Amino acid sequence: MLGRIILAFAFAIALLTVPARAQGWRDSYPALTLAVVPVENADTTIKRFTPLVTYLTKTLGVPVTLSVAKDYASVIEGQKNRTIHIARHGPASLGQSVMNGVLIQPIVTWVHPAGNHGYHSVIYVLASSPYRTLDDLKGKTLALVDPNSTSGNQAPRFFLKKACYDVDTFFGETFYAGSHESAVNALIAGKADAAANHWNAETDTIVSRMAAKGTLKTPQGAPMQQSDFRVVFKSDLLPEGPFAMLASLPEDLKAAIRAAFIAFPTADRAAFDQLSDGKDEGFTPMTLKDYQPVIDMLRFNAAQRTRL
């Protein structure tokens, strides 16, 4: 009889501990933060990412807060300090994070209509300008995006150097506009003769997406379209920037995050389409190995700076 009582007591204790064990990572992480590097203005970013945050909150079972970063460096620093659990990185900001000792793991990135998960860095000029080739821009002003932007800074420096053009000496002036859209707007406003940016496909570029949202306009407010711009330089294909999470998170939490992202395009298609402007097919898993070429590019650029 005593044995049965002890067994029943042990079984009762086990039942009581199941919820605590099932709660698992939620005890240590009752809320999560998703940060986004600056590609667009804050209002557009919030509108684009809020459905994803709502989906993650429901799927993971804890509140997920969206943080729109003022620059790429703040995302890198936030993950280094472990205050940002998940981040939408550019390839270079992910690479810079790794080089700075931030322990993060890529989760997924977008699959574009062509079936690839990469993009190009380009240099735009206005179609109405006299500039038709890269050589025409010698001594002119180039709008870059952010020091840690791939297509808006690191890739132009790398690929132009390989083509025997040095960004710092070939152009008369360069400046950082802050975001991809701001670089385009600097070009439109005449603050720059050219602007570096990203390019997914002929029908999917920074300017086509701005035009679709109605934010691509002349200084007088007239709508513009992709045909109002000319590409004078395009880089080799780069891996698309990923969502990445802290490597220090509990394994069951990381598994839950990864599963949530992979399921997102089918679990909530409307939210996914809002995230991608309806342009992309889905997500594909990514690893740090996929970004080794970007890390090599960053190291090359850093070595060039030390020689100045």
N, C-alpha and C positions, 0 to 999 in steps of 0.2 A: 504493500500500500504506500509506504514511504517513498519507494522508488517511483511509483506512478505520480505522486505529488511533486517530487523533484523534477521529473520529466515534464509534467504539465507546466510547472513554474518556468522551466528553461524554455519551453515552447512559447509561453506567454511573453517572456522577455525578448525572444527572437522576433515575435510579431511586433512588439513595440519598437524594436530597432530597425525594422524594415523601412518605415517612412523616412527615418533619419538617413539611412543609407541611400534610399531612392532619391532623397533630396540632394545628396552628394555635393557637387560643385556649387549649387545654388546657395549653400550656407556661406561660402567664402566669396561668391560673386552674385549677390542679390540684384545687381544691375550691371549693364555693360555699356561701353561707349564705342560708337562707330564714327571715325573721323574721315573726312574727305579732303584730298588736296585740291587747291583752287584751280578749277578749269573754267568755270563760268562765274557769273555774279552770285552772291549769296542767296538771293531770292529764288533764282532758277535752280540752284543746287538743292535747296531745301525741298522745292516742289518735286524735283527728280528723285531724290533719295528717301523721302518720307514714306512712300509705300513699301520700300524695302525694309525700313526700320520697323514699320507696323507688322510686316510679315515675320521678321526675326523675333520681335517681342512675343508674338503669338506662338511661334514655332518653338522657341527656346524656353518660354515660360517665365522670363524675367524682363523687366523694362530695358529697352535698348534706346540710348540717347544718341541723337545725331549731333556731331560737332563739325561745323564748317570752318576749316582752318584758314587763317589769314595768309599763310604761306606754306610751302613744302617743309621748311625746316621745323615748324611747330608740330607737324605730324611725326616727323622723325624723333624729335625730342619727347613728344608725348608717349610714343611707344617705348622709348628708352627709359622713361620714368614710370612706365607701366600704368599710366593713367588713360591711355587709349588702348583698348583691347583688340579692336579690329580696325583696319584702315584701308581706304581705297588709295593705293599708291600709283604713281607713275613708275615705269621701270627704273629710272635713275634714282628716284627717292627710295625705292626698295633697295637698290644696290648701295646707295649711300648709307642707308640704315645698317646694312650688313657690314660695310666697311667701318662704321662707327661702333661696331660691337653690339648692335641691337639684335636680340635673339627673336627673330620672327619667322613665320612659315607662310609662304604663299598658299592661298586657298583655291581660287578660280580666277579666270579672266574670260572676256567675251569671245564668242565665236562670231566672226563677221559673215555677211552673206556669201562671200567668195569661199567660205569654208576655212579660212585661216584665222589665227588669233594673233595677228600682228598688224603693224601700221608703219607709215613712213613719216619722217620729218621733212618738211618742205619749207621753202622760202617763197612767200607771196609778194607780189607787187600789184598795184592797181592795173587793170587792163588798159586804162586810159593813159597810163604813164609811158614814157619813152623807153623804159627798161624792158628789154626782151631776153637778155642773157645775164648770167651772174657777173660777167665782166663789166656790164653796164653799171653795176652798183659800186664800183671801186670809188672809195671816198665818200660814199653816201651813208645814210643813217639806217641802222637795223634795229628794230624792236625785238628783243628777246622776251621770254616769258618770266622765268624764275631761275636762279642758279641751279636748283635741283630738278628743273624740268628736263625731261628727256628730249622731246621733239623741239622744245622751245629754247634749249641752250646746249645741253651736253652733246646731243647728236649732231647739230650743226657744227659745233667746234671740232668734233672728231672727224666727220666725213669731209668737211671742207679742208681740214688740215691734210687729210689723205689725198685730196685733189689739188694740193699745193696752194690753198687759200687759207690765210690765218685770219680768223675773225677779228682779232684785236688790232691788226695792222692793215688789213684789206679795206675794212669799212672805216669811214671817217669818224663815226660815233656809233656806239651801241648803248642800249639801256634796257633795264628790266621793267616790263609793263605790269607784272604781278600775276596775271592770269592769261589763259589762251585767248579769251574773248577780248581782254584789254589790249593785247598785242594787235589783234585785228582792228580794233577801234582806233588805236594809235596810228595805224596805217591809213585808215579812212580819214582821220582828222588832219592828216598831213604832218603829224609829229614824227613820222618815220617814212622813209622811202621804200622800206621792205619790212616784212615781219616773218619771223620763224614760227612754225606751228605744226600741228599733226594732220595727217591725211590718211584715211582708211581705204577709200576707193573713189573712183570718179564721181560716184553719186553720194558719197558719204565723207564729208570733210568738215572742218570747223566752220567754214563759211556757209556750207549748205545747211548745217544744223542751226546756225544762227538765223539764216533766212527762213527756215521752217518755223522758227519760234517768233519771227517778226522782230528780231533784235538787230538785224543787219540793215543799217540805214545810213544814208549820207548825213553830213553835219546839219543839213537842212531838214532831215526827217524823211526823205524819200526812200522807199524800199530799194534794197540792192539784192543781187543774186550772185550765184557762183560765177557766172560769165563776166562779172565785173572785176574779177581777179585773175591773175596769171601766175602760174608756178614757174619759177626760173631755176629751181634746184629741188631735187628729191633724193633722199637718202636710200640706202639699202633697207630691207625689211627689218623692223625691230619687234621684239615680243611685246604684246599688249600689256599695259600695267595691270597688276592683280589687286584683289582684296587679299590682305595678309593679316594674320593674327599672331599674338604673342606666343612664343614657343613655351613660355613658362606656365601657360594655362593648364589646368588639369586635363588629362588625356580624354576623359569622357566629355568634357566641355568642348575640347577641340574637335572631337568626333561629331558632336551635335552641331557645331557651327559649320563644319565642312559638309555634313549631310544636308543642312538647311540651305546652304548656297547652291549645292548641286541640284537640289530639288526645285529651287525657286522658279526657273523658267517655265516649268510645267505646273507647279503647285499654284502659282498666281501669275498667269500669263499677262494679265493687264498691268500688274505692277512691274513686271519685267520689261514690258514694252515701254512703259513710262520711263524706266531707268535708261533704256537704250534708244529712245525715240522711235521704237518699232523697227530699228535698223538691223538688230543682231538676232542670231538664231538661237543662242543659248550660252551656257557657261561650259568651260572645260577645265579640269583640274590642272594646277601648275605646281612646280617645285622650284627650289632655289637653283637647281641645275639649269633650268630654263633661262635663268637670268645671268648666267656666268658671262656671256658675251657683253652684256651691259656693264657688269662689274669690271671687265677688262677694259672697256671703253672709258669708264670713269678713271681708272688707274692711268690710262694713257693721257687723258686730259690733265690729270693732276701732275703727271711728270712734265708735261709741257709748261705748266705754270711755274714749276720750280726752276725752269731754265730761263725764265724772263729776267 
